[in-house]
Amino acid sequence: MAMKLKSVLAGLREVAPEELAEPWDKVGLQAGAPGRNVQSGLLCIDLTEAVVREAVRRRCQLVVSYHPPVFSPLKGLVEDSGSGDWKTRALALAVRHKLAVYAPHTALDAVAGGMNDWLARGLSKPRGQAQVVPIVPTVAAPRFKVVVFVPGKRADAVRAALFAAGAGGQGVYEGCSFNTPGVGTFEPRPGAQPAVGKVGQMQWVEEQRVEVLCPEARLGAVLVALREAHPYEEPAYDVIPLDARSGGEEAATTGAGRLLTLAEPIQAATLARRLKAHLGVEYLKAAWPDRRAGLRTVAVCVGSGGSLFAQAAAAQADAFVTGEMQHHAVLDLAQRGKTVLLAGHTQTERPYLPVYRERIRATTAAGVKWRLSRADRAPLSWL
């Protein structure tokens, strides 16, 4: 059974809400038409030409690429085999085959049960015998209430447009709105082209007041969708800023990185064995000035965690686990007697994809098939 891309996107955003992403990130739909059908999706870490060809060969309509392929401004979108810009070629190939491309990136890192939680809890034995909290907890972005007045017969179409543009979310619910019937009045002046009534005549129209919540990041798109879907030449609407939320309980479980506090101290070699087993890797890079020292607190970040580990919440941890770090950052930690374990950038991310697939399956129609890419591989390997 096929599912509209916009409905699949709602499921992806339920698993990893885009508002949890870092401000600098480029998460979300990067290519594709929300109205197209999706029967099969392909999950990968990086969108390469090989991954796009695999998606076409396996008859997928959507590729979910953890890393956003569109991150820096594109200079063009030319499918040229002689070009050295492999990202442009991959995207152009995806567009030619009408493949949609979506990227969750740091939203999937930050969410409860996401990549960082998975990595941190895999280091605790037995599982659950440790405290896991974000290094930098989520601070909710500003939200707005958008209120629009629309003729009753067109209210459904306007609501649908607002929802598709990103409004109407409330926690794990989508399509939330409040609607109040009423009567609107107006008199078109000379030069107007009214959808209802005639110039110079007062009009009384049965309308609905439609109210939806909207995150700051989607406000511009929502207002554009409102104007395009509204039948009136000059639609009446209000944008009301809401008080910033502290994040409440959600902030305690979402955010950047994780700080793991073990129930009992362990040695560096034990932590390394747990990490290798959890990731399924044979080799690690390690800096452990004192292999016998008891480690109680571990700062964790998938991918590249050097800048995050400089945050005050993580700076005093006993050990630091990530994919890669710059030389001088590792040197500084080692000189301070800290343990550092590096497993490789994508090696800390790719093993989570089967977990991600199961979470997506729970939020999308049973008829949508989700596959793991076979062509997606780490660019570096151990010799």
N, C-alpha and C positions, 0 to 999 in steps of 0.2 A: 504494500500500500504506500503510495507516494504521499509526501507531506510538503506543504508550501515552505519555501526557504524561510520566510518570515516567522513561521511557527517553529522551525528548527532553531532559528536564532534565539527565540524566546527560551527554548530549552537549554541552549548553550549558556545563555546569560543567567539562567536559574542556577546552573552548576557553578559558574564563576561570574558574578555580577561585574560588569565593566567598570562601575564606579569605584571598585576596589583597586584598580590598576594605578600604578605610579603616574603622576601628572605628566611626566616626560614620555610616557609610553604611547604606542600607536595601536591599541587593541581595537577589535571590532571587525565588521565586515569590510574587506579591502577590495573585493571584486564580486560582481554578480548582481542579479536582479531578484529582489525579495519575493516577487510573484511567481518565480519558476518553481517547478516541482523537484523534490529531492527524494530519491529512492535509495541512494547509497552515498556514504561519506568515507573519506580516507583521512586517517590521523597521522601526523608526522611532526617532527621537530623543526625541520627546515624545508622550505619550498624550493626545490631545485628542478631543473629541467627533467631529470630522471623521475622525480616524484610526480610531476605533471603528466608525463607520458604513461606512468603506471596508473594514474587516476583515469586517464582516458581509456587505457586498455581494459581496466577493470570496471568500466562503465559507471564511474562515480560522477555525481553532479556537484559535490562539495568537497573541498580539502580544508581541514582544520589544521593549520600550521601554527604550532606553539609560538615560534618566533615570528613576528610580523615581517613579511617580505617587503612591504612598503614602510620604511622607517625614515629614511632621509628623502628629501624631495627628488622625484624622478626627473631626469633630463629629457626623457622621451619614452615611448612604448613601441619599440621597433623589434620585430621578430627577425633578427639578422644573425645567421650562423657565424658570420665573420666578426661580430661584435664581441668585445671583451666583457661586456656588462651582462653577466649570466643572470642576474636578478631580473633585468628588463626582459631578457629572452624568455625566462620562465613565466613571468606574468603575461607577456604577450601571447605565449602559447596557451596559457590558461584561458585568457579572454577569447582567443580564436575558437576554442572548444567549448565555450560557454560554461566554464567551470567557475563556481563561486569559491572565494577564498576568505576564510575567517581566522583571526588570531586572538587567543586569550591572554597569552604571555603573563605579565605580572598580576593580572586578576586571578589567574589560576594559582600563582604562587601564594597570594595573600589569603585566599578564601579558606575557611575552616574545612579540613579534609582535603586540601589541595596539596600541591607538590611539597611545600616546606613541612607541612604537618606529616605527610607520608614519610619524608626522609628522617625527620626528627624521631618519630615514634618507632621507626625501624631500628634505632640505636638503643632502645630501651628493652631490656630482657629481665623478667617477662614483660610483655607489653602491658601498658597501663600503669606500671609501677614507676611513674615519673611525672613531673609537672612540665607541661609544654605551654609557653606563652609567646606571643609575637615580640620580636625585638623592638619594632616600631609599630605600636597598635594603630589600627585604622582611625582616622579622624574623618567623620562623614563630611562629604562635600556639600556646599549650599544647595538647597532645594527651593523650588518655586511651585506655587499653585497657579495654573493657567485656567482662567474662567472665560468661556466663550458663549455668546448668545446666538442661537441658530434656529431657523424654522424647524418645527417638529419633524416634518417629513424628511429632512436632510440630516437630522441629528446622528443617525446611525453611521452615515458615510463620514461625517466629520470626526466622530469618536474613533472610528477605525483608522483614519489617517493619523490622529494623534497617537494612538497606540503603536502603530507601525513605525512612527518616527522616534519612539522611545519614551513617551509619557505613559502614565497610568500604572507604574510599578509601585508595589507596596510590599516590602519584604520579599517573600517567595511567591507573591501573587502578581499576575499581570492583568491588564484590562480593567483596572480599577477606576471608577468614576462616580460622581454624585450628580444627579440630574433633577432639576426642578422646573415644572411647567410655569409659564407666565405669558404675558402679552407685551410685545415690543411695539413702539410707535416710531415713525419717521416720515418725513416729507421730502421726496427727491426734489432738488433744485435744478434749474436749467443747466444743461451740460451733463447731468447724471444719466447713467444707463442702468436703471434699477432692474433687478431680477424679479421683483414683486412690485406691483402697482404702477402708477403713472406719475410723470413729473408734475409738480404743483398740487398733488393730492395727498392729504394725510392718510397714512396706512396704519392699520391695526393688525398685527400678525401674531398668531399663536407660536410661541418660541419655547425652546428649552434652554435653561442655564446649565451648561455642562462644565463640571469642575474636575480637573485631573492634576496629579502631582507630577513634577518634572525635575529630573536632576539638572544641575547647571550645565553639564557637558552636552546635554541633548536639547537645551532650550532653543538654540538657533534653528535646528532642524525641525523642531516641533512647531515653531511659529511659521516657518515656510510651509509646512504641511497644512497647517490651519488655514492659511490664506488660499492655498491651492484648492482645498476641498470645500471651502465655504462658498455658498451660492451668491452671497452679497458682494457687491462691488467694494464696499467699505465695511468689512466685518467688525463688530464690536467685541472686544476682548480685553481682559485685564491680566497682568502678570504680577503676582503678589509674592514678594520674597518671604520665606519662612525663617524662623529662628534656627540658627545652626544647631544641629544635634550633637551631643557629645559622643554618640555611638553606642552608649549603653552596654548591654551584654555582648552585642555583636563585636564591639571594639576589643573586648577581652580575648576573642578567638580569631580575629582577622588582622592582617597587617603584614609587614615585611619581615622575612626571616623568622626564625624560632629560637628561643632560649630554652634548652632542655636541662632540667634539674633532676638528676638521677636519685633514686631512693638510697642507693649505697654507692660509695666511690668505686671506680674501676681504674685499671691501669691502661696506658695508651695502647698497648698491644691488643687488649681486649676490645677497646673501642674500634681499632682498625679491623679486627676480625669481624665484628658486627657490621661495619660499614661495607666491607667487601662482600659479605654474604647477602646483605640486603640489596645491593646494587648488582650483584652477579658479576663483579669484576675481579680480575686476577691480580692487578697491580694498583698501588697507590703511591703518591708522593707524600712523604712524611717528614715533619720536623718535630722531634720529641726530645728536648734537652734532658728530661728525666723520665725514662720509660717506666720507672716504678712508682712515680708520684701518683697519688690518688686523684682521679678526675671526677668531679661532682657536677660541674656545670659545663654545658657544651653549646656554643653558638653555631647555628646551622643555617645555611642558605644554599639553595640550588643554583647552578650556573656559576656566576662570579660574585663572591660575597665580600670582597675586600673593603669597598666603601661602606657597606652596611655594618661591617664589624667594627668600624671606627666609632659607631654610635655608642653613647654612654652606657646604654642598657646591656651591651654585649662586651664592652671593652675589658671587663674584669673576669670574663669567663675563663675556665681552666683549659678548654680546648676549642678549636675552631675547625668546622667541617664544611667544605664547599667543593666546587668543581675546579676552580682556578683562582689564583691571586697573583698580583704583581710581586716581583722579587723583593722589593724593599719593604712591602707590607709583611711578607713572610719573615724576612730578616728581623724586623722590629718585634714581632710576636715571639720569635724564637729567642731573641736576646732577653726578653722579659720572662723567659721560662715557660712559655705557653706551648701546648701541643697543637700542631696544624696538620690536618689530613686533607689532601687534594685528590679527587677521584677522576678528574676530567670534566670539562664543562657539560657536554651533552650526556655524559655517562651518569650524571646525577639527575637528569631530566627524563631521558628516554624510557627507563624502566617504569615510570609512572603511567605511561600511555595506556597499558591494559586496564589500570584502575580508572583512568579518565573515561575510557570507552564504556565501562560498566555504569559509571555515573551518568553519562550522556544517554545511554539506553533507557535509563529510568525516567528521563524527562522528555523523550521523543517517542513517536509512534513505533509500535512493534514492527511495522513493515519496513522501517528504515534500517538498512544494513550498515554497520560500522566496521570498517576494516583498518588494520594497522599496516602502514606502508612497509614494503619490503625493500624499496629502493633508498629509503632514508637511512643514512649511516653517519656516524661520527667522522668528521674530516681527518682526525688524528687517530692513530692506533699505536699500541706499544710494540716495540721490536725486541 
